[in-house]
């Protein structure tokens, strides 16, 4: 597909693909809604039995469509991002430097993340009812991600205030 085709028909194509995804989700749901509701009424509050029954498979189509569309969108974003970067390196310099700074920030935060767990976290990690293996590497990644998000929000907030002050003095 070339640019002219997508510029002319892209919105229609996206709309039709979205409708197909919605249809692939809703047709199995509406076809099996009666037995699903009857089973839900008989089991009342036992959600575990309901989720393991064959009647609950009516939602799997929508989940699979969502997975496929998410993977396709992620893949296309990566491919077109790389193509755009390689075809225009001079303009992509700031984006590449920003990505490198984010990568370095995350590596530093991951290396300095604490593995000290609170007693309640230790209890959750060791609880056999949860499917958690107690891997501290994942805990460190989550901690680094949260700390990185907080730092980046602080930087964004400070930049927003500084730019408003800058614009105030520039325009007055």
N, C-alpha and C positions, 0 to 999 in steps of 0.2 A: 504494500500500500504506500502510495506516495503522499506528499503533503497536500496536494490539491484535492485528492480524494477525501482525505480525513478532514480538511477544512470545510468541504462541501457536505459530506455525509457523516462526519464524526459524531455529532450529537444524536442523529437518528440511529446510528449503529450502537452507540452506548445505551440509548433508550431501549432498543430491541433486545440487546443482550441482558439488560436489567430485567426486562419483562420475562425473558426466558428463565432467568435465575429465580425470579419470584414464582413463576409457574412450576418450576421443578421443585420448589420448596412447598408450595401450597397444595398442589394436587394430591400428594401422598397424605398430607395432614388432613385435608377435608375428607378424603376417602376413608381414613381410619379414625375419624373423630368420634363417631358413634360408639364403637367398641371401647375406645380409650376412655370416654366419659363414663360409660357403664362400669368399666373396671375401676375407675377412680372413685365412683360412688360406693362400690362394694368394699374397697380397701380402706376407705375413709382417710386416715392420717398416715398409713404405712407407705411412705414415699419410696422406701427401698424396694419393696415388692413391686410397686408400680414402675419404677425405673428399670427393673430387670425383666419385666414382662415383654412379650413380643408386641403387644399393643403400643408400647412406647417407642417402637422403631419408626413411627410415622414422622418423627422429627429428624431422623438421620439424613434424609435427603437434603434438607436445608442446611444441615451442618456440613455435609460434604461439599455442597455448592459453595458455601461460604469459604471453606478451606481452599477449594480450587481457585476461586476468584481472588482470594487473598494472596495465594502463592503466585498466580499470574500477575497480579498488580505489583507485587514486590519484585518479581523477576524483571518485569518491564521497566520499573523505576530504576533498578540497578543497571540494566543493559543500556537504557537511554541516557542515564546519568554518566556512565563511563564513556559512551560514544560522544556525548556533548562535551565532556571534559577533554577527551583526546583530540577532538576536532577543533577545539578553541582553547588551547592551553593558556594563552596570555590572559584571557578574560576569567579563566577558572583559577587563577593564582590565589586570590583571596579565599575562595572556597576550599582549596586544597590546604592552605595554611590553617584555616579555621578547623578543618577536619583533623589535621595533625595536632593542633592544640587540644582539641577534645579528646583525642586518643591518648595523649600524654597525661592529661588531667585524669582520665579514667584509670590509666595504669598506676598513677601515683595514689589515687584514692583506693584502688584495689589492694595495692601493696601495704598501705597504712591502715586498712580496715581492721577493726578489732574483732577478735574471735571470742571475746568474753560474752558468754550468754547469761541472760537473767535466769533465775530459777524457773520462771514460767515458760521461757523458751526451751530450756532443757527438758522440762516435763513434756512439752508438745513434741519435741524431736524424738523423745524416747517412748512416746505413747504408741503401743502396737495398733490402736484403732486407726491411726493416720498412716498413710502410705509415704512416710518421710524416712529417708535413710539416715538423716542426721549429718549430711555432708556439709562441712564447714566452708568448703570452697564456694558453694552456692550461696551460703549466708554472707560470705565476703563480697560476692558479686552484687547481691541485693543491697547490701550496706553501701558499697561504692556507688551504685546507681542512684540510691536515694540521696546520699551526700552530694553527688554530682548534680543532681536535679536541684537541690537546695542552693548550691553555689551558683549555678547558672540562673536560677530565678533571682537571686540577689544581684547578680551582675546585670541582668536585664532590667530590674527595677531601678538600680543606680543609673544605668545608661538612660533610661526613660526620663528620670528626674534631671540628669545633667543636660540632656538634649532639650528639654523644655526650658531650662534656665538659659542655655545657649541661644535658643530661638527667641526668647524674650528680649535678651540684650541685642541680638542681631537685628531684630525688627523694630526696636525702639530708637 
